[in-house]
Each structure stands twice: as C-alpha cells, then as structure tokens.
Amino acid sequence: MEDGWLGGLGHLFMTVFVFNFANFMVVPAITDVSMAALCPGEDECSLAIYLTGIQQAITGMGSLVMMPLIGNLSDHYGRKVMLTVPMLLATLPLVILAYSRERNFFYAYYVLKTLVSMICEGSVLCLAHAYVADNVAVGRRGSAFGILSGISSCSFVFGNLSTRFLPSAASVFQVSAAVSMVSVVYMRIFLPESSMESAVIAVSSKEQTVNESLLEKGCTDNRRPLRTTPSLHDSISLLRSSWTFSQAAIVAFFGSLGELGLYSALLYYLKAEFHFDKDQFADLMIINGIAGIISQMVLMPLLSKVVNEEKILAIGLIFNCVHIVLYSVAWAPWVVYFAATFQILAVFAGPSLRSIVSKQVGPTEQGKAQGCITGLCSFASIVSPLIFSPLTALFLSDNAPFAFPGFSLVCAAFAMMIAFIQSVMIRAPPPPVPDSKLDDSVSVEP
C-alpha cells in the first residue's frame, strides 16, 4: 500500500474520524452532567473531581494490562479483528446517558464506562497507529502519523461543534450513541485488513522451511510455540531492545502524566473560576481542535521534510509546557482562549513520538511496540489522579493553603518539562533488524 498510501488509508481515517466524533461529542457535556447529578446547583464539586480521578486510575490499571495484550494479539490475528471489540463496547455507556441523566443512571454509566474503558481506552488509537505503520514506508511514517492525529483533531472540532449547537445533553448523548454504532458498521464493511498479514505469512513460511530442513536433518525443533500473550518480561525486553526506545518510553510516561493532569483538572478549574458551561467548554475545545488540524495536516508534513522527528517532539513538548502554564495563571476568560491557540505546536509531540517508536521495531512487532507505549501512558493515568485529583480539589476549595487555583496545572506543566528534558537527549539510531525475523545465518547441511 506504499504507492498512493494516503488514499489506501482512507477507510482507516474515516473509521477513526467517525468513532472519535462520537466520543468527543460528550466531552463538553459530561462535566455539567456529572455535577448536575452529584452536586446540583453548585460550581465546585469535590465528589465529581474524586470520582473522575478514581475512574481514571482504574481505567489506567486495566489499560496497563490490556494495551500490550491487544497490540500483541493484533500482530497475530489482524488489526481489524481487534478493532471490533473496543469500538463495539465503547457504544454501551453512551446508550445509558442517552436514555437518562438522573443520578442512578449516572452511576450506572459511571460503572460501565469504567469497566469498558479498561479495555477500550486508547486501544483504537494504538491499533490505528499499528495499522499505519504496517502500510506506510519508514520514511513517510512521521507525516502519516501526523495526518492520523489531524483526522482525530478534525473529529474533535466537529464533535464539539455539533455539541455547541445541539439543544440539550440528552440529544448530545443520543446522537453520540447513534454515530458510535455507525462507526462500527462502517469499519466492519469497508476497512480492509492490514497488509501486516503478508509479513506474518512470510515469517511463518520461513519458520516452516527451517523446520522442514531440520526434520530432513533428523533434528527436533525444541523451540516453544509462539505465544500471543505478552509477559512482563516481554515488555521489559522490548524496552531494553534499544536506548532510543527506552528514552521514548520515559517521554511517553511523563508527557502523558502532564497531559492527563491538565485534562483532569482543567474543566473543573474553569467551571469554578470562570463559570464555564457546556457551550464555553465546546468553544475552547473547538479552538484546540482547529489548531490541531492546522498543525497536523499542514505544518507537520511540511516541517518533517526539513526537521527530524526528535526536534519536532521537543518543540511539541515545550509548547505543551507553555500553554499549560498560561491556563494556570489565567486572569480572564480571554487568556484561556489565547492559551488554547498554543495547541498548534503542542500537538507535534504525539505523532513524533509514535513515529520514533515505530522505527525501532520490525513490521511484525508494530502492535507490540505501540501497545507497550500505550500501556506506559495507561500507567501514567494510574499515577495522575493520585497526584492531581487531591491537588485540584484542595486548591479549588476554601481550605487551600494559599490562593492559587491553578496550582495543579503548574504541577502538570512540571511533568511535561521533565518529558521535554528527556526528549532533547534522544539521538535515534537507524532502525534495527526486526527481532522476530529468523536468523538468516542458520545453515543446514545437505
């Protein structure tokens, strides 16, 4: 699929767009729905903050186990098969709030959403990155990952824009549930299986040839059968496979820690400080999304031709720090909107990191590598609420030790700064020979 690769990925891009559109629609509305169910009539709700943190931590624990497993299984059974399960499950919680937003239904949504997110959170993105890596040449992957992220930004903009004009939270969740179902049907009908199958077949054929040669020689092949379930040792071995991969893993962890700290605190912070509601949240997210589209669909493909991915990663992380700090010290609503425009450079980080990682492993290990990185991001989502939920609740309350409502956001910016410092140390070597490739040096005597 390398010739005309952009057109060849069209159905994947449409699948990602429709699925993310359905899920991003509910983001501006869920804060108001949560606070209306848990703390009616209030602008500050510690219970909602803590429940969000608990959900994030439990989701992270599940994803930490599931992401490497899903990525590894997709290397053996195909990306399309493994995409079906998380996309289908992600529809179920939306149906509950589409029916009712009363407290009991909210708790039912909360429990089911937590359980489903343990499997689904990040898995569609992880598998989409693996699919792109399967079908795009190494030299073009940075641009391809940027376009994939740009598609997500497009869905983010249009999802939030539709929420901005829908009349009620009920209609938001009803439309979201319907579109989520459509995304599953579209993916099953139109998305072709990834070309990674040919790589798996090639490896399997080579294994069979070697085994037959050994049998002719009278030898017994005592190698263990291929396992599809990765162990902790497998993940550690992958992290130690190259110094660049290890550095990228550190960047992924601290970058995710800062990003999750931002997202877990920002909406509650804006609700308490500036009395933002569904429409203003949607406006802010539309600005973020448009900046992301310009960046990933226009700037990043152009920049990747003249600047290497390690420098692009560093640029993205430093601008992430800047825009988080601006949020934390905002003294008026316009400052919040101005800070959101820095997203035009901040979003460089994700696609660049994924591209660097994809170049460190072979074609039959892309799912495992992307799953490992996503698993580390999930571990960050376990740690993040332990730090940021108490800080957010404390500094938005009347019992704060000092008057700084955005203090938790400054802490998130500090985590992002650690990721930036690590990123400037990355010196990517040429991609190694795939670990899964059989040793060509095995000789068989006639």
RASUL-V317786 format. One record per helix or strand of 2 or more residues. SS is the DSSP state (H for helix, E for strand). FROM is the first residue (numbers start at 0). LEN is the number of residues. If there is no record, write none. Layout:
ss->[SS:SS]
from->[FROM:FROM]
len->[LEN:LEN]
This chain:
ss->[H:H:H:H:H:H:H:H:H:H:H:H:H:H:H:H:H:H:H]
from->[4:9:26:45:78:102:122:137:168:195:231:242:277:308:332:342:347:362:406]
len->[4:15:12:32:21:18:13:28:22:21:8:32:26:20:8:4:11:33:17]
